[in-house]
């Protein structure tokens, strides 16, 4: 038994090394090959308006994460802030009645329009919600950038 275990050790080590390599090579932000997940910064638009409600958790039928409902000149806008938009140090703090400017891309989920917010401006301060590829920015990334004196 000991002899067969010793002879299989290099095989197991090789398999683990291959698995580790595969994990590192495959992008962590991979999405299904579905155009509704594509975030194209060239399609970004900006809306301004008044926040009518702040949803820390999505209402039924909404995509996951926090949302702002914004009254614009075009009507109500469901602005998705993603999982971490309102979480962590230096996160966005917003209340109903505040004027905001949001930049992002409009998408359709469950037959409803939703605006994937990349940046929010409130009182002259800009908050990064997603990166240029549309991936939500985690609180840890905001903290690390602040420690380095960088802006996201």
C-alpha positions in Angstrom: 0.0 0.0 0.0 2.8 2.4 0.9 4.6 1.6 -2.4 1.5 2.4 -4.5 0.9 5.7 -2.6 4.5 6.8 -3.2 4.3 6.0 -6.9 1.1 8.0 -7.3 2.4 11.1 -5.5 3.9 12.7 -8.6 0.7 12.0 -10.5 -1.4 13.7 -7.8 1.0 16.6 -7.6 0.8 17.0 -11.4 -2.9 16.9 -11.4 -3.1 19.6 -8.7 -0.6 21.8 -10.5 -2.7 21.5 -13.7 -5.8 22.4 -11.8 -4.1 25.4 -10.2 -3.0 26.5 -13.7 -6.5 26.2 -15.1 -7.9 28.2 -12.2 -5.4 31.0 -12.8 -5.9 31.1 -16.5 -9.7 31.2 -16.6 -11.0 34.7 -16.0 -12.9 35.0 -12.7 -15.4 37.4 -14.2 -16.4 35.2 -17.0 -20.0 35.5 -17.9 -22.2 33.2 -20.1 -21.8 33.8 -23.8 -24.9 36.0 -23.7 -25.1 39.5 -25.1 -27.1 40.7 -22.2 -24.0 40.5 -20.0 -21.7 42.4 -22.4 -20.7 45.7 -21.1 -19.5 48.0 -23.8 -18.1 51.3 -22.5 -18.8 52.8 -26.0 -22.5 52.4 -25.3 -22.4 54.3 -22.1 -24.9 57.1 -21.5 -25.4 59.5 -18.6 -28.7 60.3 -16.8 -29.4 63.0 -14.2 -32.3 63.1 -11.8 -33.6 62.8 -8.3 -33.4 59.7 -6.3 -36.9 58.6 -5.4 -35.9 55.4 -3.5 -32.8 53.4 -2.4 -33.1 49.7 -2.4 -30.4 47.9 -0.5 -31.9 44.6 -1.6 -33.6 44.0 -4.9 -37.4 43.9 -5.1 -38.9 40.8 -6.7 -38.1 40.6 -10.5 -35.0 42.9 -10.2 -31.4 41.7 -10.8 -29.3 41.0 -7.7 -27.7 43.8 -5.7 -28.7 47.3 -4.6 -30.7 49.7 -6.8 -31.5 53.4 -7.0 -34.8 54.4 -8.5 -34.2 57.7 -10.2 -36.8 60.2 -11.5 -35.4 61.6 -14.8 -37.0 63.7 -17.5 -37.6 60.5 -19.4 -39.3 58.7 -16.5 -38.3 56.4 -13.7 -34.9 54.7 -14.1 -33.9 51.4 -12.3 -30.2 52.0 -11.7 -28.4 48.8 -10.6 -25.5 49.4 -8.2 -24.6 45.7 -8.0 -23.7 43.7 -4.9 -21.2 46.2 -3.4 -22.5 49.6 -4.5 -23.7 50.6 -1.0 -21.3 48.4 1.0 -18.0 49.1 2.7 -15.8 52.1 3.6 -16.0 55.0 1.1 -19.1 53.4 -0.5 -21.8 55.5 -2.0 -24.2 57.1 0.5 -27.4 58.4 -1.0 -30.8 59.2 0.3 -34.1 59.9 -1.5 -34.4 63.5 -2.7 -30.7 63.8 -3.7 -29.7 64.9 -7.2 -27.5 62.3 -8.9 -25.8 61.8 -12.2 -25.3 58.1 -13.3 -23.2 56.8 -16.2 -23.6 53.3 -17.4 -25.2 51.0 -20.0 -28.9 50.1 -20.4 -29.6 46.3 -20.5 -32.8 44.2 -20.5 -33.2 41.5 -17.8 -36.4 39.5 -17.4 -38.1 41.7 -20.0 -37.4 44.8 -17.9 -34.9 47.6 -18.6 -32.2 48.1 -16.0 -29.4 50.6 -16.1 -26.0 49.1 -15.1 -24.3 51.9 -13.3 -20.6 52.4 -13.7 -20.2 55.7 -11.9 -22.4 57.9 -9.7 -21.8 61.6 -9.1 -23.4 63.2 -6.0 -22.5 66.7 -4.7 -19.5 66.9 -7.1 -18.0 63.6 -5.9 -17.7 60.6 -8.2 -18.1 57.0 -7.0 -16.9 54.1 -9.0 -19.5 51.2 -9.0 -18.2 49.1 -11.8 -14.9 49.0 -13.8 -14.7 49.7 -17.5 -15.7 46.0 -18.2 -18.9 46.3 -16.1 -17.6 44.1 -13.2 -18.7 45.4 -9.8 -15.9 47.0 -7.7 -15.6 45.2 -4.3 -15.1 47.2 -1.1 -11.6 45.6 -0.8 -10.6 47.1 -4.1 -11.9 50.5 -3.1 -9.9 50.3 0.2 -6.7 49.2 -1.6 -7.0 52.0 -4.1 -7.5 54.5 -1.3 -4.5 53.2 0.5 -2.4 53.6 -2.6 -3.9 57.1 -3.2 -5.5 56.0 -6.5 -9.0 56.6 -7.7 -11.1 53.9 -9.4 
